């Protein structure tokens, strides 16, 4: 699986804070055998976030883009809007899963406005910005990703759960 990690954080983009969440995602992806073809740290700017998602999907042809950060209710948290603007189809169940299961760890999980969806043949999933939330989200996502990515690519999932018609 060819993947990309995008950290959305003004402070990390300015070099004021180390990007721990993006590093966690890269480690987890590599541990599953996924290739991390791109890693970006960008500010909370809607047009830039959208442009990076388009580039990674359309030009690099990654199978999976995981974003971290910018999903909360703060005025500069625009990752969900930037993602929505470039998706062809939504996968609300993935975003709902992250919120509902995240609630088991903290009531603040419901504040995440993260999205999940498909652009072309790329799955895009917004994760919260804290390393702890990324770890918790990864535990829920990891078993689903091979099946979802295969289906998005138009391949049979091979597990009997669901197959393209």
N, C-alpha and C positions, 0 to 999 in steps of 0.2 A: 504494500500500500504506500503510495507516494503522498506525503502529507506536508502541511505547512502550519506554522504556529505564528500567530499575530498577537502581540501584546499591545493593548491600547491603554496608554498611561502618559499623561503630560509629564509627570515627574520622572518617569523612567526614560522617556524620550529625550528629556533635557539632561540626563545623566545624574539626576539628584537622588535617585533611588535605584537600587539593583532590581532587576526583573527576576524575581524568584519564581513567579507563577509560570512564566514562559519556559524557564529552565526545567521546572517540574514536568510540564507537558512534553518537552522534548525527550526527557529521560524516560517517561512512561511509554511514549510512542516507540522509541528505539528498543526498549525492553520487549516489546511485542513483535519486533522484527520490521517495523515500519521504517521507511526512509523519510527523514526530515529534509525535504528538498529546499525549504526556505524558512527563515525565521526573521521576523520584523518586529521592531519596537517603534511604535508611532504615536503621535499625540492624539488627543480626543478631538479630532476634526472630521466631521461627517464625510465631506467630499473625499478626503484622503483615505479614510477607512474603506469607503466604497471602491475607490480606485485600486487599492491594494488587493481587495477581494477579487475584483475583476481580473487584475493582472495574474494573480496566482491561479485562478480558475481557467481563464481563457488562454493565457500565454504559457504558463508553466504546466498546465494540465494536471494539477494535483488532484488526487482522489478525495482528499479530506483537508479542510481548513478548520483549525480550532483557534478561536479567539479567546483572549482572557482580558477582562477589564472593560470598564465603560458600560456596564449593564444595569447600574443602579438608578435611583431617582434623581441624582444630582443634576444640575443644569448642563454640565459638560459631558454627562454620560449619554453618548449618542450612538454607541455601537449597535443597538437593536435597529435604530432607524437607518443607519448606514447599510446594515446587512439586508434589511427588508427591501431597500431600494434596488438591490442587485439580484435578489432571488427570483428564480422562475417559479418555484413551488415551495410552499412552506411544509415543514414537518413538525407541527405543533406538539405532537406527542413526546418528542425528545425533550423539548424545552419544558414541558409540563412535568416530565419525569424528573428532570434535574431540580426543579423547584419543590415538588412534592417530597421527594426522597431527601433533599437537602434540609427540609423542615425537621427531619428526625435529629439533625445535628444542631440546628439553630433556627429560631423563629424568623431571623433576618433573611433566610433563603427566599421567602416569598417576595422580598423587595427586588429581586433580580427580574429584569425585563428581557432577559436573553431570548434570542430566537434560534431556530434551527430550520434549515431548508436546503434546497438544491438549486445550484446554478449550473446549467448544462449537465455535466456528469461529475460534478463536485458536490460533496456534502459539506455544508458550513454549519458549525455549531458554536454559539456564543457561550462562554463560561464566565463565572464571576472572576474578580481580580485577585482574590487572596489565595496564597498557596494552599491553605487548608481547604478552602472551597473547591479548588482545582482537584486536589487529591480525592475529596469526597465525590465530586462529579465524575472523575475518571473511573472510580469503582463501579459506577452505574453504567457509564458509556462503554467501557472496554469490551464487555462481552457482546454488545450489540454492533459495534463498528464493523467487524468483518462482514456480517450479514447485510447491513444497510449499505455499505460501500459497494458490495457486489451487486446488490439490486439497483443502486443508482447507476452503476456502470452498464446495466442491462444484462448482467449475468445471473444465472440461477444461484440462489443462496446455498444450495446443497445441504440444507439441514432439515428440510421438510416443513419448516415453519410457514414460509410463504414464498411464492415464486411469481415472476412476471407472467402475465397471460400471453 
